[in-house]
Amino acid sequence: MTLYGLFGLIATGCVLALTRWRYGLYMMGVIVAIQDPVRKSLPGAPGYLALATVPVILAVVFSLIIQQRGWWRDLARMFPAIGQAMKWFMIACLPPCVISLTYGPGSWILTVLGIAAYGTVLMLIVVGYHFPQRLTDIRKFLRFYCIVTSVMLTGTIM
């Protein structure tokens, strides 16, 4: 039952992230706080629940790309060193991708997983740059996250 509730929360987070991507980050905070107790309460502790925020992260990134015009240009113009470093990093990842594709018939799966892992980190840098519209947005998000995790930590007293 709790597993279906978590899945519902993930679906809600995805829909919210697709409509207003900044709210998707708040939903990720809630999902992160809830996923571990849910995972530990289920028999067999399914390991895939550790990736519960991945659909919401993907929805946030997709929504940012669709809604924010010049999402890459703005970051590269404001922080040219970071923009250049990210470009060179992506270029430097091409030879390892080609090498990992030659390991065998199923090696393409590991290559795609590596691209997804590195690509997510790079895109979350872009999301972090575009998230605050005002300085108070960062404080508001941190306040929200502290409240959610504090509520979840009350279970340790019990």
C-alpha positions in Angstrom: 0.0 0.0 0.0 2.8 2.4 0.9 4.6 1.5 -2.3 1.6 2.6 -4.4 1.5 5.8 -2.4 5.1 6.5 -3.2 4.4 5.7 -6.9 1.5 8.2 -6.8 3.8 10.8 -5.3 6.4 10.2 -8.0 3.7 10.6 -10.7 2.4 13.7 -9.1 5.9 15.1 -8.9 6.4 14.4 -12.6 3.2 16.1 -13.6 4.0 19.1 -11.4 7.6 19.2 -12.8 6.3 19.2 -16.3 3.9 22.1 -15.7 6.2 24.2 -13.3 9.7 22.8 -13.2 10.7 24.7 -10.0 8.0 22.9 -8.0 9.4 19.6 -9.2 12.5 20.3 -7.1 10.3 20.7 -4.1 8.6 17.4 -4.9 12.0 15.8 -5.2 12.8 16.9 -1.6 9.6 15.2 -0.4 10.2 12.0 -2.3 13.8 11.8 -1.1 12.6 12.1 2.5 9.9 9.5 2.1 11.5 6.9 -0.1 13.9 5.5 2.4 11.4 4.7 5.2 9.1 3.2 2.5 11.9 1.1 1.1 12.9 -0.2 4.6 9.3 -1.0 5.5 8.8 -3.3 2.6 9.9 -6.9 2.8 12.8 -7.7 0.5 13.8 -4.0 0.3 13.6 -3.4 -3.4 16.8 -1.6 -4.5 15.1 0.2 -7.4 13.4 2.5 -4.9 16.7 4.2 -4.3 16.1 5.7 -7.8 12.7 7.1 -7.0 13.6 10.6 -7.8 14.9 9.9 -11.3 11.6 10.3 -13.1 11.1 13.7 -11.4 14.6 14.8 -12.2 14.1 13.9 -15.8 10.8 15.8 -15.9 12.4 18.8 -14.3 15.3 18.8 -16.9 12.9 18.2 -19.8 10.6 21.0 -18.6 13.4 23.4 -18.1 14.7 22.8 -21.7 11.2 23.3 -23.1 10.1 26.3 -21.0 13.4 28.3 -20.6 14.6 29.9 -23.8 18.4 30.1 -24.1 18.9 27.8 -21.1 22.5 26.9 -22.1 23.4 30.3 -23.6 22.5 32.1 -20.3 24.7 29.9 -18.2 27.6 30.0 -20.7 27.4 33.8 -20.9 27.2 34.4 -17.2 29.9 31.8 -16.3 32.1 31.3 -19.4 34.7 29.2 -17.5 32.0 26.7 -16.4 30.5 26.7 -19.9 33.9 26.0 -21.5 34.7 23.3 -18.9 31.3 21.6 -19.5 31.9 21.6 -23.3 35.4 20.2 -23.0 34.2 17.6 -20.5 31.5 16.4 -23.0 34.1 16.3 -25.8 36.5 14.3 -23.5 33.7 11.8 -22.8 33.4 10.8 -26.5 36.5 8.5 -26.6 35.5 6.5 -23.5 32.0 6.1 -24.9 33.4 4.7 -28.1 35.7 2.4 -26.2 33.0 1.1 -23.9 30.8 0.3 -26.9 33.4 -2.1 -28.1 33.4 -4.3 -25.0 30.8 -6.7 -26.2 27.2 -7.1 -27.4 25.6 -5.8 -24.2 28.1 -3.0 -23.5 25.9 -0.4 -25.1 23.7 -0.5 -22.0 26.6 0.5 -19.8 27.4 3.3 -22.2 23.9 4.7 -22.1 23.9 4.4 -18.3 27.2 6.4 -18.2 25.8 9.1 -20.5 22.7 9.4 -18.4 24.7 9.6 -15.2 27.1 12.3 -16.5 24.4 14.1 -18.4 22.2 14.3 -15.4 24.9 15.9 -13.3 25.6 18.5 -16.0 22.0 19.3 -16.5 21.5 19.7 -12.8 24.2 22.4 -12.8 22.0 24.2 -15.4 18.9 23.6 -13.3 20.7 25.0 -10.2 21.7 28.1 -12.2 18.2 28.8 -13.4 16.3 27.9 -10.2 16.6 31.1 -8.2 14.7 34.0 -9.6 15.4 36.0 -6.5 17.9 35.4 -3.6 15.0 34.6 -1.3 14.1 31.6 -3.6 17.2 29.8 -2.3 16.4 30.5 1.3 12.8 29.4 0.7 13.9 26.1 -0.8 16.4 25.4 2.0 13.8 26.2 4.6 11.4 23.8 3.0 14.0 21.1 2.8 15.0 21.5 6.4 11.4 21.3 7.6 10.7 18.2 5.6 13.8 16.4 6.8 13.2 17.5 10.4 9.7 16.0 10.3 11.1 12.8 8.9 13.9 12.7 11.5 11.3 12.7 14.3 11.0 8.9 13.7 14.5 8.4 15.1 13.3 9.5 18.5 10.6 6.8 18.4 
